[in-house]
């Protein structure tokens, strides 16, 4: 039975690799607009949002609050 699968070239991984991701929510208090994002680098992503480089949301609503 093992010989019948040799042509598939299957690689079996012995261990899993885990990644840490963050789900975050920003809001623009005067408008009550929510922005939900996912990132692997929370510190960097928040810095980009604060500098209005994070997304179209931050450039549109100027200052975001978490």
C-alpha positions in Angstrom: 0.0 0.0 0.0 2.8 2.4 0.8 4.3 2.0 -2.8 1.0 3.2 -4.3 1.5 6.7 -2.8 5.2 7.2 -3.8 4.2 9.1 -7.0 2.3 11.8 -5.0 5.5 13.2 -3.5 3.9 14.0 -0.2 5.9 15.6 2.6 4.8 14.9 6.1 5.6 17.7 8.6 6.6 16.4 12.0 5.8 19.6 13.9 3.5 22.5 13.4 4.5 26.1 13.2 2.3 28.5 15.1 1.9 32.2 14.4 0.5 34.8 16.7 -2.1 37.2 15.3 -4.1 40.0 16.9 -7.6 41.1 16.2 -8.0 44.8 17.1 -10.9 47.3 17.0 -10.5 51.0 16.5 -13.2 53.6 16.7 -13.7 57.2 15.8 -15.7 58.5 18.8 -17.4 61.5 17.1 -18.8 59.4 14.3 -19.1 56.0 16.1 -17.4 54.3 13.2 -15.6 51.0 13.9 -12.6 49.5 12.2 -11.7 45.9 12.8 -8.2 44.6 11.7 -6.0 41.6 12.0 -2.2 41.9 12.3 0.8 39.8 13.2 2.7 42.9 14.6 0.4 44.8 16.9 2.9 47.5 17.9 3.9 48.3 14.4 0.3 48.3 13.2 -0.9 50.7 15.9 2.0 53.1 15.2 1.0 53.1 11.5 -2.6 53.9 12.4 -1.6 56.7 14.8 0.6 58.2 12.0 -2.4 57.9 9.6 -0.6 55.3 7.5 -2.5 52.3 8.8 -5.5 52.3 6.4 -7.9 54.4 4.5 -10.0 54.5 7.8 -7.3 56.4 9.6 -6.7 58.8 6.8 -10.4 59.5 6.5 -11.3 59.8 10.2 -8.0 61.4 11.2 -7.5 60.4 14.9 -8.5 56.9 16.0 -9.1 55.7 19.6 -8.9 52.2 20.8 
